[in-house]
């Protein structure tokens, strides 16, 4: 077993077929690139994405309230703050996501899916940034164009989230291998 394989948790692959958790490329995608990405089997990227998702989803609620209110100033202000918080959180989540993506081998369906996930997230960040700029030009209300940009960005995030789930739950990127998972189901 090479030095690289010795650092990877899971079963030995000396005589095992190249499938499942014994496949070296798949095993490599389960191991963190750096400690800031989270420990083995517990990545920080899925935790970090809750900040922008929650902030941006809440901003849409504030937008709807602002569009319906007689005096939309408070809702418009809240929405601006939430979009800014979401952008800050998205930067942190992006760094963690890039660390996780860097472990996925090039030329694989998982890598292509991760790239689409990345492009959708960057597009959402750009659209929310543009929405925030438009909002800064009109502090008294929720500009309809800014709201529209936020809606489009949120729809893209929904697709991106589905792809992120596919990476983790279908292909097991940064998820512990089956031998480690089995520990949670064995009788004590």
TORPA-4810 file (N, C-alpha, C, O; in nm, 3 decimals):
<nodes>
NODE_1_0.086_-0.117_0.000_0.000_0.000_0.000_0.090_0.122_0.000_0.186_0.129_0.077_X
NODE_2_0.060_0.220_-0.086_0.142_0.341_-0.095_0.116_0.432_0.023_0.020_0.412_0.098_X
NODE_3_0.201_0.531_0.040_0.185_0.628_0.149_0.054_0.702_0.138_-0.008_0.733_0.240_X
NODE_4_0.011_0.732_0.015_-0.116_0.803_-0.005_-0.233_0.717_0.038_-0.328_0.767_0.099_X
NODE_5_-0.228_0.585_0.006_-0.337_0.496_0.044_-0.342_0.476_0.194_-0.450_0.458_0.250_X
NODE_6_-0.226_0.478_0.260_-0.224_0.457_0.404_-0.298_0.568_0.478_-0.350_0.545_0.587_X
NODE_7_-0.302_0.689_0.420_-0.368_0.802_0.486_-0.518_0.803_0.463_-0.590_0.879_0.527_X
NODE_8_-0.565_0.719_0.372_-0.707_0.718_0.337_-0.779_0.614_0.423_-0.743_0.497_0.420_X
NODE_9_-0.880_0.657_0.500_-0.955_0.561_0.580_-1.028_0.462_0.491_-1.061_0.493_0.377_X
NODE_10_-1.052_0.344_0.543_-1.129_0.246_0.469_-1.052_0.118_0.452_-0.939_0.105_0.499_X
NODE_11_-1.113_0.021_0.383_-1.053_-0.110_0.369_-0.935_-0.108_0.273_-0.921_-0.018_0.191_X
NODE_12_-0.851_-0.208_0.286_-0.737_-0.224_0.195_-0.791_-0.262_0.058_-0.893_-0.329_0.047_X
NODE_13_-0.722_-0.218_-0.047_-0.770_-0.247_-0.183_-0.676_-0.342_-0.255_-0.682_-0.350_-0.378_X
NODE_14_-0.590_-0.414_-0.184_-0.492_-0.500_-0.247_-0.561_-0.603_-0.336_-0.522_-0.618_-0.452_X
NODE_15_-0.662_-0.674_-0.285_-0.727_-0.777_-0.365_-0.872_-0.745_-0.396_-0.942_-0.825_-0.459_X
NODE_16_-0.919_-0.630_-0.351_-1.060_-0.594_-0.372_-1.082_-0.545_-0.514_-0.993_-0.486_-0.574_X
NODE_17_-1.201_-0.569_-0.568_-1.232_-0.514_-0.701_-1.237_-0.363_-0.695_-1.256_-0.304_-0.589_X
NODE_18_-1.220_-0.300_-0.811_-1.220_-0.153_-0.816_-1.362_-0.104_-0.830_-1.403_-0.057_-0.936_X
NODE_19_-1.436_-0.115_-0.723_-1.573_-0.064_-0.722_-1.605_-0.018_-0.581_-1.536_-0.055_-0.486_X
NODE_20_-1.710_0.062_-0.568_-1.752_0.110_-0.437_-1.643_0.188_-0.367_-1.564_0.256_-0.432_X
NODE_21_-1.639_0.178_-0.234_-1.544_0.255_-0.154_-1.401_0.210_-0.176_-1.308_0.280_-0.135_X
NODE_22_-1.380_0.094_-0.240_-1.244_0.048_-0.263_-1.181_0.115_-0.385_-1.060_0.101_-0.407_X
NODE_23_-1.258_0.187_-0.464_-1.207_0.254_-0.583_-1.124_0.375_-0.539_-1.179_0.465_-0.475_X
NODE_24_-0.994_0.381_-0.570_-0.906_0.487_-0.517_-0.953_0.630_-0.545_-0.942_0.716_-0.458_X
NODE_25_-1.004_0.656_-0.664_-1.049_0.792_-0.694_-1.166_0.831_-0.605_-1.175_0.945_-0.560_X
NODE_26_-1.255_0.736_-0.580_-1.371_0.763_-0.495_-1.326_0.783_-0.350_-1.375_0.872_-0.281_X
NODE_27_-1.234_0.700_-0.305_-1.183_0.712_-0.168_-1.114_0.846_-0.149_-1.127_0.908_-0.044_X
NODE_28_-1.041_0.892_-0.249_-0.971_1.021_-0.237_-1.069_1.136_-0.221_-1.041_1.232_-0.149_X
NODE_29_-1.185_1.128_-0.287_-1.285_1.235_-0.280_-1.354_1.241_-0.143_-1.427_1.336_-0.115_X
NODE_30_-1.330_1.142_-0.059_-1.391_1.139_0.073_-1.301_1.203_0.179_-1.347_1.234_0.290_X
NODE_31_-1.176_1.224_0.146_-1.078_1.274_0.242_-1.064_1.425_0.226_-1.055_1.474_0.113_X
NODE_32_-1.063_1.500_0.336_-1.053_1.646_0.326_-0.919_1.691_0.268_-0.815_1.630_0.293_X
NODE_33_-0.923_1.799_0.190_-0.801_1.859_0.134_-0.721_1.926_0.245_-0.598_1.920_0.245_X
NODE_34_-0.789_1.990_0.337_-0.725_2.062_0.448_-0.817_2.053_0.569_-0.936_2.029_0.555_X
NODE_35_-0.762_2.072_0.686_-0.840_2.061_0.809_-0.954_2.162_0.813_-1.057_2.136_0.875_X
NODE_36_-0.938_2.278_0.747_-1.045_2.377_0.748_-1.168_2.329_0.670_-1.277_2.384_0.687_X
NODE_37_-1.152_2.227_0.585_-1.265_2.171_0.511_-1.351_2.081_0.598_-1.461_2.043_0.558_X
NODE_38_-1.304_2.047_0.717_-1.377_1.959_0.806_-1.311_1.823_0.813_-1.241_1.784_0.720_X
NODE_39_-1.333_1.751_0.920_-1.269_1.620_0.934_-1.331_1.516_0.841_-1.435_1.540_0.780_X
NODE_40_-1.266_1.403_0.831_-1.314_1.292_0.750_-1.458_1.258_0.790_-1.488_1.240_0.908_X
NODE_41_-1.545_1.249_0.690_-1.683_1.210_0.715_-1.773_1.321_0.768_-1.891_1.298_0.793_X
NODE_42_-1.717_1.442_0.787_-1.799_1.552_0.840_-1.752_1.684_0.777_-1.689_1.766_0.844_X
NODE_43_-1.782_1.705_0.648_-1.737_1.828_0.579_-1.810_1.952_0.631_-1.925_1.944_0.674_X
NODE_44_-1.743_2.065_0.626_-1.801_2.191_0.673_-1.881_2.263_0.564_-1.964_2.349_0.596_X
NODE_45_-1.858_2.232_0.436_-1.930_2.301_0.328_-2.082_2.291_0.342_-2.150_2.393_0.330_X
NODE_46_-2.138_2.172_0.367_-2.284_2.165_0.381_-2.337_2.246_0.499_-2.451_2.293_0.496_X
NODE_47_-2.257_2.263_0.602_-2.298_2.344_0.717_-2.294_2.492_0.679_-2.385_2.569_0.711_X
NODE_48_-2.187_2.531_0.610_-2.168_2.672_0.575_-2.273_2.724_0.476_-2.307_2.842_0.480_X
NODE_49_-2.323_2.638_0.388_-2.420_2.685_0.289_-2.553_2.725_0.351_-2.633_2.793_0.287_X
NODE_50_-2.577_2.685_0.475_-2.703_2.724_0.539_-2.710_2.874_0.562_-2.819_2.931_0.570_X
NODE_51_-2.594_2.940_0.573_-2.594_3.086_0.595_-2.647_3.159_0.471_-2.746_3.232_0.483_X
NODE_52_-2.587_3.142_0.353_-2.644_3.213_0.238_-2.784_3.166_0.200_-2.868_3.247_0.162_X
NODE_53_-2.809_3.037_0.210_-2.943_2.988_0.174_-3.048_3.049_0.266_-3.152_3.097_0.220_X
NODE_54_-3.021_3.047_0.395_-3.117_3.103_0.491_-3.134_3.253_0.475_-3.246_3.304_0.479_X
NODE_55_-3.023_3.324_0.458_-3.030_3.470_0.444_-3.103_3.508_0.316_-3.190_3.596_0.317_X
NODE_56_-3.068_3.443_0.206_-3.131_3.479_0.078_-3.278_3.439_0.074_-3.360_3.511_0.017_X
NODE_57_-3.312_3.326_0.132_-3.454_3.286_0.138_-3.533_3.386_0.221_-3.645_3.424_0.185_X
NODE_58_-3.476_3.428_0.332_-3.543_3.527_0.418_-3.555_3.661_0.347_-3.654_3.732_0.365_X
NODE_59_-3.455_3.696_0.266_-3.463_3.824_0.193_-3.581_3.824_0.097_-3.644_3.927_0.076_X
NODE_60_-3.611_3.709_0.038_-3.727_3.701_-0.052_-3.857_3.724_0.025_-3.950_3.788_-0.027_X
NODE_61_-3.864_3.673_0.147_-3.983_3.696_0.229_-3.996_3.845_0.260_-4.104_3.902_0.250_X
NODE_62_-3.884_3.908_0.298_-3.885_4.053_0.324_-3.924_4.130_0.198_-3.997_4.229_0.207_X
NODE_63_-3.876_4.085_0.082_-3.912_4.151_-0.044_-4.063_4.146_-0.067_-4.125_4.246_-0.100_X
NODE_64_-4.120_4.028_-0.048_-4.265_4.014_-0.069_-4.343_4.103_0.027_-4.441_4.166_-0.011_X
NODE_65_-4.299_4.106_0.153_-4.364_4.193_0.250_-4.347_4.341_0.211_-4.440_4.420_0.223_X
NODE_66_-4.227_4.375_0.165_-4.200_4.512_0.123_-4.282_4.554_0.002_-4.328_4.667_-0.006_X
NODE_67_-4.299_4.462_-0.092_-4.379_4.493_-0.211_-4.527_4.511_-0.176_-4.598_4.583_-0.245_X
NODE_68_-4.572_4.446_-0.069_-4.713_4.456_-0.030_-4.739_4.565_0.074_-4.855_4.602_0.095_X
NODE_69_-4.636_4.616_0.139_-4.654_4.711_0.250_-4.679_4.853_0.201_-4.633_4.893_0.094_X
NODE_70_-4.752_4.929_0.282_-4.772_5.071_0.253_-4.640_5.147_0.271_-4.610_5.239_0.194_X
NODE_71_-4.563_5.110_0.371_-4.432_5.171_0.394_-4.327_5.059_0.391_-4.305_4.992_0.492_X
NODE_72_-4.264_5.039_0.277_-4.173_4.925_0.260_-4.031_4.946_0.313_-3.948_4.855_0.302_X
NODE_73_-4.000_5.063_0.369_-3.861_5.094_0.407_-3.797_4.989_0.498_-3.686_4.944_0.472_X
NODE_74_-3.865_4.949_0.603_-3.807_4.853_0.698_-3.781_4.718_0.631_-3.678_4.655_0.655_X
NODE_75_-3.875_4.675_0.547_-3.856_4.547_0.478_-3.745_4.557_0.374_-3.667_4.463_0.357_X
NODE_76_-3.738_4.670_0.304_-3.632_4.690_0.206_-3.495_4.690_0.274_-3.399_4.632_0.222_X
NODE_77_-3.487_4.755_0.389_-3.361_4.757_0.465_-3.325_4.616_0.512_-3.210_4.574_0.499_X
NODE_78_-3.421_4.544_0.565_-3.396_4.407_0.609_-3.350_4.318_0.496_-3.259_4.236_0.513_X
NODE_79_-3.413_4.333_0.381_-3.376_4.252_0.266_-3.233_4.281_0.221_-3.157_4.190_0.188_X
NODE_80_-3.196_4.410_0.221_-3.058_4.446_0.184_-2.958_4.381_0.278_-2.858_4.325_0.235_X
NODE_81_-2.985_4.390_0.406_-2.895_4.330_0.505_-2.885_4.179_0.486_-2.776_4.122_0.492_X
NODE_82_-2.997_4.115_0.463_-2.997_3.970_0.444_-2.919_3.929_0.318_-2.848_3.829_0.319_X
NODE_83_-2.934_4.006_0.212_-2.858_3.975_0.090_-2.709_3.992_0.116_-2.628_3.910_0.071_X
NODE_84_-2.671_4.097_0.187_-2.529_4.119_0.218_-2.475_4.007_0.307_-2.364_3.959_0.285_X
NODE_85_-2.551_3.967_0.407_-2.510_3.855_0.493_-2.495_3.728_0.411_-2.399_3.653_0.428_X
NODE_86_-2.589_3.706_0.321_-2.581_3.588_0.233_-2.457_3.590_0.146_-2.393_3.486_0.127_X
NODE_87_-2.423_3.707_0.094_-2.302_3.716_0.011_-2.176_3.685_0.092_-2.087_3.615_0.045_X
NODE_88_-2.169_3.738_0.214_-2.055_3.708_0.300_-2.047_3.559_0.331_-1.939_3.500_0.325_X
NODE_89_-2.160_3.500_0.364_-2.162_3.356_0.391_-2.129_3.274_0.269_-2.067_3.168_0.280_X
NODE_90_-2.170_3.321_0.152_-2.143_3.248_0.028_-1.993_3.244_-0.003_-1.943_3.146_-0.057_X
NODE_91_-1.923_3.350_0.031_-1.778_3.352_0.008_-1.712_3.241_0.092_-1.630_3.164_0.042_X
NODE_92_-1.750_3.234_0.220_-1.695_3.129_0.305_-1.733_2.989_0.257_-1.648_2.900_0.253_X
NODE_93_-1.859_2.970_0.221_-1.905_2.840_0.173_-1.834_2.803_0.042_-1.806_2.686_0.018_X
NODE_94_-1.806_2.903_-0.041_-1.737_2.877_-0.168_-1.596_2.825_-0.146_-1.552_2.732_-0.215_X
NODE_95_-1.527_2.883_-0.052_-1.390_2.837_-0.022_-1.394_2.690_0.022_-1.314_2.609_-0.025_X
NODE_96_-1.486_2.658_0.110_-1.498_2.520_0.158_-1.540_2.426_0.044_-1.492_2.314_0.035_X
NODE_97_-1.631_2.473_-0.042_-1.673_2.392_-0.156_-1.559_2.368_-0.254_-1.547_2.258_-0.308_X
NODE_98_-1.476_2.469_-0.277_-1.361_2.451_-0.366_-1.262_2.349_-0.309_-1.204_2.270_-0.384_X
NODE_99_-1.243_2.351_-0.178_-1.156_2.251_-0.115_-1.212_2.110_-0.138_-1.136_2.018_-0.170_X
NODE_100_-1.341_2.093_-0.121_-1.403_1.962_-0.144_-1.395_1.923_-0.292_-1.365_1.808_-0.324_X
NODE_101_-1.422_2.017_-0.381_-1.420_1.987_-0.523_-1.280_1.948_-0.570_-1.266_1.867_-0.662_X
NODE_102_-1.178_2.005_-0.509_-1.041_1.977_-0.552_-1.003_1.831_-0.530_-0.902_1.786_-0.585_X
NODE_103_-1.078_1.758_-0.451_-1.051_1.615_-0.426_-1.119_1.525_-0.529_-1.093_1.404_-0.532_X
NODE_104_-1.206_1.580_-0.612_-1.279_1.499_-0.711_-1.195_1.491_-0.838_-1.158_1.595_-0.893_X
NODE_105_-1.164_1.372_-0.884_-1.079_1.358_-1.003_-1.142_1.418_-1.128_-1.263_1.410_-1.149_X
NODE_106_-1.058_1.479_-1.211_-1.102_1.537_-1.339_-1.154_1.426_-1.429_-1.111_1.311_-1.420_X
NODE_107_-1.247_1.462_-1.518_-1.298_1.368_-1.617_-1.405_1.274_-1.565_-1.446_1.182_-1.636_X
NODE_108_-1.451_1.294_-1.443_-1.554_1.206_-1.386_-1.689_1.277_-1.388_-1.694_1.400_-1.390_X
NODE_109_-1.798_1.201_-1.386_-1.930_1.264_-1.377_-1.943_1.350_-1.251_-2.008_1.454_-1.253_X
NODE_110_-1.882_1.306_-1.141_-1.889_1.384_-1.017_-1.821_1.519_-1.035_-1.871_1.620_-0.987_X
NODE_111_-1.709_1.523_-1.104_-1.637_1.650_-1.126_-1.720_1.742_-1.216_-1.729_1.862_-1.190_X
NODE_112_-1.779_1.687_-1.321_-1.863_1.769_-1.410_-1.984_1.825_-1.333_-2.020_1.941_-1.351_X
NODE_113_-2.044_1.743_-1.250_-2.157_1.789_-1.168_-2.112_1.898_-1.072_-2.183_1.997_-1.053_X
NODE_114_-1.996_1.880_-1.011_-1.942_1.981_-0.920_-1.916_2.113_-0.992_-1.937_2.220_-0.935_X
NODE_115_-1.870_2.106_-1.117_-1.846_2.229_-1.193_-1.976_2.302_-1.225_-1.982_2.425_-1.218_X
NODE_116_-2.081_2.228_-1.259_-2.212_2.291_-1.284_-2.264_2.352_-1.153_-2.317_2.463_-1.153_X
NODE_117_-2.249_2.281_-1.044_-2.286_2.329_-0.910_-2.212_2.461_-0.881_-2.272_2.557_-0.834_X
NODE_118_-2.084_2.464_-0.910_-2.002_2.584_-0.890_-2.050_2.700_-0.976_-2.067_2.811_-0.926_X
NODE_119_-2.073_2.676_-1.103_-2.116_2.782_-1.195_-2.251_2.839_-1.152_-2.270_2.960_-1.155_X
NODE_120_-2.343_2.753_-1.113_-2.474_2.801_-1.068_-2.461_2.887_-0.942_-2.529_2.988_-0.928_X
NODE_121_-2.373_2.845_-0.851_-2.355_2.922_-0.727_-2.288_3.057_-0.753_-2.328_3.158_-0.695_X
NODE_122_-2.188_3.059_-0.840_-2.123_3.186_-0.873_-2.221_3.278_-0.944_-2.223_3.399_-0.919_X
NODE_123_-2.302_3.222_-1.033_-2.404_3.302_-1.102_-2.502_3.361_-1.001_-2.539_3.478_-1.011_X
NODE_124_-2.543_3.282_-0.903_-2.634_3.332_-0.800_-2.568_3.445_-0.721_-2.632_3.545_-0.690_X
NODE_125_-2.441_3.430_-0.689_-2.370_3.535_-0.616_-2.365_3.664_-0.697_-2.382_3.773_-0.642_X
NODE_126_-2.341_3.652_-0.827_-2.338_3.771_-0.913_-2.476_3.836_-0.919_-2.488_3.958_-0.908_X
NODE_127_-2.580_3.754_-0.936_-2.716_3.809_-0.945_-2.757_3.876_-0.814_-2.818_3.983_-0.816_X
NODE_128_-2.725_3.814_-0.700_-2.758_3.878_-0.572_-2.676_4.005_-0.552_-2.725_4.102_-0.493_X
NODE_129_-2.552_4.007_-0.600_-2.470_4.129_-0.592_-2.532_4.241_-0.674_-2.541_4.355_-0.628_X
NODE_130_-2.575_4.210_-0.796_-2.642_4.310_-0.880_-2.771_4.357_-0.815_-2.804_4.476_-0.818_X
NODE_131_-2.844_4.264_-0.757_-2.967_4.299_-0.688_-2.938_4.395_-0.573_-3.012_4.492_-0.552_X
NODE_132_-2.832_4.370_-0.500_-2.796_4.457_-0.388_-2.757_4.596_-0.436_-2.794_4.696_-0.374_X
NODE_133_-2.683_4.604_-0.546_-2.645_4.735_-0.602_-2.770_4.813_-0.640_-2.781_4.932_-0.608_X
NODE_134_-2.864_4.748_-0.707_-2.988_4.817_-0.745_-3.066_4.863_-0.622_-3.126_4.970_-0.623_X
NODE_135_-3.064_4.785_-0.519_-3.134_4.821_-0.395_-3.068_4.941_-0.328_-3.135_5.024_-0.267_X
NODE_136_-2.936_4.950_-0.339_-2.864_5.062_-0.278_-2.895_5.194_-0.350_-2.879_5.301_-0.293_X
NODE_137_-2.940_5.185_-0.474_-2.977_5.303_-0.550_-3.116_5.354_-0.515_-3.151_5.467_-0.548_X
NODE_138_-3.196_5.270_-0.449_-3.332_5.307_-0.412_-3.362_5.247_-0.274_-3.419_5.138_-0.264_X
NODE_139_-3.324_5.319_-0.170_-3.334_5.269_-0.033_-3.476_5.267_0.022_-3.503_5.200_0.122_X
NODE_140_-3.566_5.340_-0.041_-3.700_5.357_0.014_-3.795_5.242_-0.017_-3.901_5.231_0.046_X
NODE_141_-3.759_5.157_-0.112_-3.853_5.050_-0.151_-3.776_4.929_-0.200_-3.653_4.928_-0.202_X
NODE_142_-3.849_4.825_-0.240_-3.790_4.707_-0.302_-3.805_4.722_-0.453_-3.915_4.707_-0.506_X
NODE_143_-3.694_4.752_-0.524_-3.705_4.764_-0.670_-3.747_4.632_-0.733_-3.693_4.526_-0.700_X
NODE_144_-3.842_4.638_-0.824_-3.897_4.517_-0.886_-3.789_4.441_-0.962_-3.786_4.318_-0.958_X
NODE_145_-3.700_4.512_-1.031_-3.592_4.444_-1.106_-3.498_4.372_-1.009_-3.455_4.260_-1.036_X
NODE_146_-3.467_4.436_-0.897_-3.381_4.372_-0.796_-3.448_4.247_-0.740_-3.383_4.144_-0.720_X
NODE_147_-3.577_4.256_-0.715_-3.652_4.140_-0.668_-3.648_4.029_-0.772_-3.627_3.913_-0.738_X
NODE_148_-3.667_4.064_-0.898_-3.662_3.965_-1.007_-3.526_3.895_-1.014_-3.519_3.773_-1.034_X
NODE_149_-3.418_3.971_-0.998_-3.285_3.911_-0.998_-3.269_3.812_-0.882_-3.210_3.705_-0.897_X
NODE_150_-3.324_3.849_-0.767_-3.317_3.760_-0.651_-3.397_3.632_-0.674_-3.354_3.523_-0.633_X
NODE_151_-3.511_3.643_-0.738_-3.592_3.524_-0.767_-3.517_3.432_-0.863_-3.513_3.311_-0.841_X
NODE_152_-3.459_3.488_-0.969_-3.383_3.407_-1.065_-3.264_3.340_-0.996_-3.237_3.222_-1.018_X
NODE_153_-3.194_3.416_-0.914_-3.080_3.360_-0.841_-3.125_3.246_-0.750_-3.056_3.144_-0.739_X
NODE_154_-3.238_3.262_-0.685_-3.289_3.158_-0.594_-3.329_3.032_-0.670_-3.309_2.921_-0.620_X
NODE_155_-3.385_3.049_-0.788_-3.419_2.931_-0.869_-3.293_2.855_-0.908_-3.290_2.732_-0.904_X
NODE_156_-3.188_2.929_-0.946_-3.060_2.865_-0.977_-3.002_2.794_-0.857_-2.944_2.685_-0.869_X
NODE_157_-3.017_2.855_-0.739_-2.968_2.792_-0.616_-3.041_2.662_-0.586_-2.982_2.568_-0.533_X
NODE_158_-3.169_2.657_-0.620_-3.245_2.534_-0.599_-3.188_2.420_-0.682_-3.172_2.308_-0.633_X
NODE_159_-3.158_2.448_-0.807_-3.097_2.346_-0.894_-2.958_2.309_-0.841_-2.921_2.192_-0.835_X
NODE_160_-2.882_2.410_-0.802_-2.749_2.386_-0.748_-2.753_2.301_-0.622_-2.670_2.211_-0.604_X
NODE_161_-2.849_2.327_-0.535_-2.863_2.247_-0.413_-2.894_2.102_-0.444_-2.844_2.011_-0.377_X
NODE_162_-2.978_2.081_-0.544_-3.010_1.945_-0.584_-2.883_1.874_-0.633_-2.860_1.758_-0.602_X
NODE_163_-2.801_1.946_-0.711_-2.676_1.888_-0.760_-2.579_1.861_-0.645_-2.509_1.760_-0.645_X
NODE_164_-2.574_1.951_-0.547_-2.490_1.928_-0.429_-2.535_1.804_-0.353_-2.452_1.727_-0.306_X
NODE_165_-2.666_1.785_-0.342_-2.718_1.664_-0.280_-2.679_1.540_-0.359_-2.649_1.436_-0.300_X
NODE_166_-2.681_1.550_-0.489_-2.640_1.437_-0.574_-2.493_1.402_-0.548_-2.457_1.285_-0.538_X
NODE_167_-2.409_1.505_-0.537_-2.267_1.481_-0.509_-2.248_1.408_-0.377_-2.169_1.314_-0.368_X
NODE_168_-2.319_1.453_-0.274_-2.300_1.394_-0.141_-2.375_1.263_-0.123_-2.317_1.164_-0.079_X
NODE_169_-2.503_1.261_-0.157_-2.586_1.147_-0.123_-2.586_1.036_-0.227_-2.609_0.920_-0.193_X
NODE_170_-2.561_1.070_-0.351_-2.556_0.965_-0.453_-2.414_0.916_-0.474_-2.390_0.796_-0.482_X
NODE_171_-2.319_1.012_-0.485_-2.181_0.975_-0.516_-2.089_0.978_-0.394_-1.972_0.940_-0.406_X
NODE_172_-2.137_1.022_-0.280_-2.061_1.011_-0.157_-1.939_1.100_-0.146_-1.844_1.067_-0.074_X
NODE_173_-1.939_1.215_-0.216_-1.826_1.307_-0.204_-1.820_1.357_-0.060_-1.917_1.412_-0.009_X
NODE_174_-1.706_1.339_0.003_-1.676_1.378_0.142_-1.765_1.308_0.245_-1.775_1.352_0.359_X
NODE_175_-1.829_1.199_0.204_-1.908_1.118_0.296_-1.822_0.998_0.335_-1.749_0.944_0.251_X
NODE_176_-1.828_0.956_0.460_-1.750_0.842_0.507_-1.783_0.717_0.425_-1.895_0.701_0.378_X
NODE_177_-1.683_0.630_0.410_-1.706_0.508_0.332_-1.803_0.413_0.406_-1.835_0.434_0.523_X
NODE_178_-1.847_0.310_0.336_-1.949_0.220_0.391_-1.901_0.147_0.515_-1.982_0.120_0.605_X
NODE_179_-1.774_0.113_0.524_-1.725_0.046_0.644_-1.738_0.137_0.766_-1.773_0.091_0.875_X
NODE_180_-1.709_0.265_0.747_-1.723_0.360_0.858_-1.871_0.379_0.891_-1.908_0.383_1.008_X
NODE_181_-1.955_0.389_0.789_-2.098_0.407_0.810_-2.160_0.288_0.883_-2.251_0.305_0.963_X
NODE_182_-2.110_0.169_0.855_-2.163_0.047_0.915_-2.152_0.052_1.067_-2.234_-0.008_1.137_X
NODE_183_-2.054_0.124_1.121_-2.036_0.133_1.266_-2.163_0.184_1.335_-2.192_0.146_1.449_X
NODE_184_-2.236_0.270_1.268_-2.358_0.326_1.327_-2.475_0.231_1.328_-2.578_0.260_1.390_X
NODE_185_-2.463_0.116_1.262_-2.574_0.021_1.253_-2.543_-0.114_1.314_-2.628_-0.203_1.313_X
NODE_186_-2.423_-0.131_1.366_-2.388_-0.257_1.432_-2.438_-0.256_1.575_-2.436_-0.152_1.642_X
NODE_187_-2.481_-0.369_1.623_-2.527_-0.380_1.761_-2.407_-0.362_1.854_-2.298_-0.413_1.828_X
NODE_188_-2.430_-0.291_1.961_-2.319_-0.263_2.057_-2.288_-0.382_2.142_-2.198_-0.375_2.227_X
</nodes>
